[in-house]
Structure formats: structure tokens, C-alpha cells
């Protein structure tokens, strides 16, 4: 029982931290593309989120816009 409580506390803490530290953007892709995107990101050594973020930041940099790395 104590293990369940500590797991719940960790999840609650992580959710609270993420809500304060990050903005969310939902991405919708055509059916069947999600697994292809995930596999490609993994080949690049990235999570889907990390891979997409890296691409957006690189694109913004090419256009001279400032973003965070």
C-alpha cells in the first residue's frame, strides 16, 4: 500500500511540475502516421516530442526567429 501512495505522489508531483513548466501543443496526424513518426524519431535517438521540438527550433532559427534550445 505504501508503494502505491509513493507512486501516486510522484505522479502528482510530475503532473504539477509539467503544468507549471511546460505549455502543451496537441498534434493530429493522419491514421497510420503516428507509428511511422515514432519509429523515425527513435532512429534519430529522440522521443517524438523531442524530435518535433528540435525540428521546429531549427526551422525557426533558419528564419531568424529566436526560440529556446
VMD Tcl script that builds the backbone (N, CA, C; Angstrom):
set m [mol new atoms 207]
animate dup $m
set s [atomselect $m all]
$s set {name element resname resid chain x y z} {
  {N N UNK 1 A 0.821 -1.201 0.000}
  {CA C UNK 1 A 0.000 0.000 0.000}
  {C C UNK 1 A 0.860 1.258 0.000}
  {N N UNK 2 A 1.938 1.262 0.778}
  {CA C UNK 2 A 2.789 2.456 0.813}
  {C C UNK 2 A 3.438 2.708 -0.539}
  {N N UNK 3 A 3.733 1.649 -1.283}
  {CA C UNK 3 A 4.323 1.807 -2.612}
  {C C UNK 3 A 3.342 2.498 -3.551}
  {N N UNK 4 A 2.044 2.152 -3.470}
  {CA C UNK 4 A 1.037 2.807 -4.302}
  {C C UNK 4 A 0.955 4.292 -3.981}
  {N N UNK 5 A 1.014 4.646 -2.713}
  {CA C UNK 5 A 0.927 6.048 -2.312}
  {C C UNK 5 A 2.133 6.823 -2.819}
  {N N UNK 6 A 3.335 6.266 -2.664}
  {CA C UNK 6 A 4.526 6.983 -3.116}
  {C C UNK 6 A 4.515 7.132 -4.636}
  {N N UNK 7 A 4.009 6.127 -5.357}
  {CA C UNK 7 A 3.898 6.238 -6.808}
  {C C UNK 7 A 2.911 7.332 -7.164}
  {N N UNK 8 A 1.779 7.368 -6.482}
  {CA C UNK 8 A 0.778 8.410 -6.747}
  {C C UNK 8 A 1.354 9.789 -6.463}
  {N N UNK 9 A 2.073 9.934 -5.359}
  {CA C UNK 9 A 2.664 11.228 -5.023}
  {C C UNK 9 A 3.650 11.664 -6.102}
  {N N UNK 10 A 4.432 10.735 -6.628}
  {CA C UNK 10 A 5.401 11.051 -7.667}
  {C C UNK 10 A 4.675 11.496 -8.939}
  {N N UNK 11 A 3.616 10.794 -9.291}
  {CA C UNK 11 A 2.846 11.154 -10.482}
  {C C UNK 11 A 2.220 12.535 -10.301}
  {N N UNK 12 A 1.632 12.774 -9.128}
  {CA C UNK 12 A 1.013 14.076 -8.860}
  {C C UNK 12 A 2.057 15.188 -8.926}
  {N N UNK 13 A 3.244 14.952 -8.356}
  {CA C UNK 13 A 4.305 15.951 -8.403}
  {C C UNK 13 A 4.721 16.224 -9.849}
  {N N UNK 14 A 4.938 15.154 -10.624}
  {CA C UNK 14 A 5.359 15.317 -12.018}
  {C C UNK 14 A 4.309 16.073 -12.819}
  {N N UNK 15 A 3.043 15.737 -12.623}
  {CA C UNK 15 A 1.974 16.437 -13.331}
  {C C UNK 15 A 1.940 17.915 -12.962}
  {N N UNK 16 A 2.110 18.216 -11.689}
  {CA C UNK 16 A 2.108 19.598 -11.232}
  {C C UNK 16 A 3.298 20.363 -11.824}
  {N N UNK 17 A 4.468 19.750 -11.783}
  {CA C UNK 17 A 5.668 20.389 -12.339}
  {C C UNK 17 A 5.489 20.654 -13.827}
  {N N UNK 18 A 5.029 19.641 -14.562}
  {CA C UNK 18 A 4.857 19.800 -16.006}
  {C C UNK 18 A 3.856 20.892 -16.339}
  {N N UNK 19 A 2.782 20.990 -15.573}
  {CA C UNK 19 A 1.776 22.028 -15.809}
  {C C UNK 19 A 2.362 23.424 -15.608}
  {N N UNK 20 A 3.293 23.555 -14.666}
  {CA C UNK 20 A 3.906 24.853 -14.391}
  {C C UNK 20 A 5.041 25.191 -15.351}
  {N N UNK 21 A 5.759 24.175 -15.818}
  {CA C UNK 21 A 6.978 24.409 -16.585}
  {C C UNK 21 A 6.796 24.342 -18.096}
  {N N UNK 22 A 5.727 23.710 -18.564}
  {CA C UNK 22 A 5.587 23.465 -19.995}
  {C C UNK 22 A 4.214 23.880 -20.502}
  {N N UNK 23 A 4.176 24.313 -21.747}
  {CA C UNK 23 A 2.920 24.502 -22.474}
  {C C UNK 23 A 2.694 23.245 -23.301}
  {N N UNK 24 A 1.443 22.942 -23.583}
  {CA C UNK 24 A 1.114 21.762 -24.371}
  {C C UNK 24 A 0.617 22.186 -25.748}
  {N N UNK 25 A 1.015 21.431 -26.753}
  {CA C UNK 25 A 0.520 21.576 -28.112}
  {C C UNK 25 A 0.096 20.181 -28.560}
  {N N UNK 26 A -1.140 20.043 -28.980}
  {CA C UNK 26 A -1.606 18.749 -29.484}
  {C C UNK 26 A -1.363 18.688 -30.982}
  {N N UNK 27 A -0.892 17.559 -31.437}
  {CA C UNK 27 A -0.596 17.352 -32.855}
  {C C UNK 27 A -1.479 16.218 -33.359}
  {N N UNK 28 A -2.193 16.463 -34.437}
  {CA C UNK 28 A -3.027 15.448 -35.055}
  {C C UNK 28 A -2.418 15.079 -36.395}
  {N N UNK 29 A -2.243 13.775 -36.610}
  {CA C UNK 29 A -1.668 13.288 -37.865}
  {C C UNK 29 A -2.612 12.257 -38.473}
  {N N UNK 30 A -2.513 12.043 -39.785}
  {CA C UNK 30 A -3.373 11.042 -40.424}
  {C C UNK 30 A -3.147 9.647 -39.835}
  {N N UNK 31 A -4.201 8.834 -39.845}
  {CA C UNK 31 A -4.116 7.462 -39.354}
  {C C UNK 31 A -2.930 6.758 -39.985}
  {N N UNK 32 A -2.205 6.021 -39.171}
  {CA C UNK 32 A -1.062 5.250 -39.653}
  {C C UNK 32 A 0.255 5.999 -39.587}
  {N N UNK 33 A 0.230 7.314 -39.455}
  {CA C UNK 33 A 1.464 8.100 -39.442}
  {C C UNK 33 A 2.130 8.123 -38.076}
  {N N UNK 34 A 1.355 7.959 -37.021}
  {CA C UNK 34 A 1.903 8.043 -35.668}
  {C C UNK 34 A 3.032 7.038 -35.463}
  {N N UNK 35 A 2.803 5.782 -35.837}
  {CA C UNK 35 A 3.837 4.761 -35.654}
  {C C UNK 35 A 5.055 5.023 -36.530}
  {N N UNK 36 A 4.832 5.536 -37.736}
  {CA C UNK 36 A 5.965 5.867 -38.613}
  {C C UNK 36 A 6.797 7.004 -38.032}
  {N N UNK 37 A 6.116 8.019 -37.501}
  {CA C UNK 37 A 6.816 9.158 -36.895}
  {C C UNK 37 A 7.597 8.704 -35.671}
  {N N UNK 38 A 6.977 7.881 -34.840}
  {CA C UNK 38 A 7.642 7.377 -33.638}
  {C C UNK 38 A 8.879 6.567 -33.999}
  {N N UNK 39 A 8.768 5.688 -34.993}
  {CA C UNK 39 A 9.915 4.871 -35.417}
  {C C UNK 39 A 11.037 5.753 -35.955}
  {N N UNK 40 A 10.684 6.774 -36.721}
  {CA C UNK 40 A 11.708 7.671 -37.275}
  {C C UNK 40 A 12.405 8.455 -36.166}
  {N N UNK 41 A 11.631 8.957 -35.216}
  {CA C UNK 41 A 12.222 9.693 -34.096}
  {C C UNK 41 A 13.165 8.798 -33.314}
  {N N UNK 42 A 12.760 7.549 -33.078}
  {CA C UNK 42 A 13.616 6.611 -32.339}
  {C C UNK 42 A 14.913 6.340 -33.092}
  {N N UNK 43 A 14.848 6.262 -34.438}
  {CA C UNK 43 A 16.070 6.079 -35.229}
  {C C UNK 43 A 17.022 7.255 -35.067}
  {N N UNK 44 A 16.446 8.433 -34.800}
  {CA C UNK 44 A 17.263 9.632 -34.591}
  {C C UNK 44 A 17.721 9.755 -33.139}
  {N N UNK 45 A 17.329 8.788 -32.297}
  {CA C UNK 45 A 17.711 8.816 -30.889}
  {C C UNK 45 A 16.892 9.806 -30.077}
  {N N UNK 46 A 15.674 10.092 -30.520}
  {CA C UNK 46 A 14.836 11.105 -29.879}
  {C C UNK 46 A 13.477 10.523 -29.521}
  {N N UNK 47 A 12.813 11.162 -28.573}
  {CA C UNK 47 A 11.390 10.911 -28.367}
  {C C UNK 47 A 10.648 11.654 -29.473}
  {N N UNK 48 A 9.383 11.333 -29.681}
  {CA C UNK 48 A 8.596 12.061 -30.675}
  {C C UNK 48 A 8.557 13.537 -30.301}
  {N N UNK 49 A 8.295 13.831 -29.034}
  {CA C UNK 49 A 8.226 15.218 -28.588}
  {C C UNK 49 A 9.554 15.932 -28.828}
  {N N UNK 50 A 10.652 15.314 -28.425}
  {CA C UNK 50 A 11.963 15.925 -28.600}
  {C C UNK 50 A 12.317 16.141 -30.058}
  {N N UNK 51 A 11.969 15.159 -30.883}
  {CA C UNK 51 A 12.273 15.252 -32.308}
  {C C UNK 51 A 11.490 16.390 -32.971}
  {N N UNK 52 A 10.198 16.459 -32.689}
  {CA C UNK 52 A 9.373 17.514 -33.269}
  {C C UNK 52 A 9.838 18.886 -32.781}
  {N N UNK 53 A 10.137 18.985 -31.494}
  {CA C UNK 53 A 10.600 20.259 -30.944}
  {C C UNK 53 A 11.908 20.698 -31.602}
  {N N UNK 54 A 12.840 19.753 -31.763}
  {CA C UNK 54 A 14.121 20.064 -32.397}
  {C C UNK 54 A 13.916 20.571 -33.825}
  {N N UNK 55 A 13.011 19.950 -34.572}
  {CA C UNK 55 A 12.723 20.384 -35.939}
  {C C UNK 55 A 12.138 21.795 -35.968}
  {N N UNK 56 A 11.226 22.081 -35.048}
  {CA C UNK 56 A 10.609 23.409 -35.004}
  {C C UNK 56 A 11.638 24.478 -34.658}
  {N N UNK 57 A 12.475 24.204 -33.665}
  {CA C UNK 57 A 13.504 25.168 -33.263}
  {C C UNK 57 A 14.477 25.415 -34.419}
  {N N UNK 58 A 14.873 24.354 -35.132}
  {CA C UNK 58 A 15.791 24.515 -36.266}
  {C C UNK 58 A 15.140 25.344 -37.375}
  {N N UNK 59 A 13.871 25.100 -37.640}
  {CA C UNK 59 A 13.165 25.854 -38.667}
  {C C UNK 59 A 13.053 27.328 -38.281}
  {N N UNK 60 A 12.744 27.584 -37.019}
  {CA C UNK 60 A 12.659 28.970 -36.553}
  {C C UNK 60 A 14.016 29.664 -36.655}
  {N N UNK 61 A 15.093 28.952 -36.343}
  {CA C UNK 61 A 16.433 29.531 -36.418}
  {C C UNK 61 A 16.783 29.885 -37.867}
  {N N UNK 62 A 16.402 29.015 -38.803}
  {CA C UNK 62 A 16.663 29.311 -40.225}
  {C C UNK 62 A 15.949 30.580 -40.667}
  {N N UNK 63 A 14.813 30.841 -40.067}
  {CA C UNK 63 A 14.041 32.030 -40.438}
  {C C UNK 63 A 14.375 33.228 -39.560}
  {N N UNK 64 A 15.372 33.073 -38.687}
  {CA C UNK 64 A 15.839 34.188 -37.871}
  {C C UNK 64 A 15.002 34.472 -36.651}
  {N N UNK 65 A 14.103 33.559 -36.309}
  {CA C UNK 65 A 13.293 33.742 -35.102}
  {C C UNK 65 A 14.006 33.112 -33.921}
  {N N UNK 66 A 13.864 33.746 -32.779}
  {CA C UNK 66 A 14.536 33.238 -31.591}
  {C C UNK 66 A 13.610 32.294 -30.847}
  {N N UNK 67 A 14.129 31.137 -30.523}
  {CA C UNK 67 A 13.421 30.163 -29.709}
  {C C UNK 67 A 14.384 29.591 -28.702}
  {N N UNK 68 A 13.885 28.799 -27.810}
  {CA C UNK 68 A 14.751 28.166 -26.823}
  {C C UNK 68 A 15.270 26.858 -27.374}
  {N N UNK 69 A 16.464 26.482 -26.987}
  {CA C UNK 69 A 17.033 25.196 -27.397}
  {C C UNK 69 A 16.818 24.167 -26.346}
}
mol reanalyze $m
mol bondsrecalc $m
mol representation Tube
mol addrep $m
